[in-house]
């Protein structure tokens, strides 16, 4: 299994979530976050914003679904401008249900 973490523009959150749900990937976690990338913030006139708002979407999918999910996120989060976000993919070694202690994998 793979964990996919996508840092995207907040205004693209709903579009990404609906696309994932429509493609059969309804399970996810999302949260508002702040950060900065290579551009180190944003300069608007004399005001500098060091950290910009983003939305973090996390989901765990089967290995064979990872590329499809990444493609959906990239397609729906894309604006073509700096700051569209990043997608990180990590292997998941184990998962457990809290209530029962049952191993999921």
Order of alpha helices (4+ residues) and beta strands (2+ residues): beta-alpha-beta-beta-beta-beta-alpha-beta
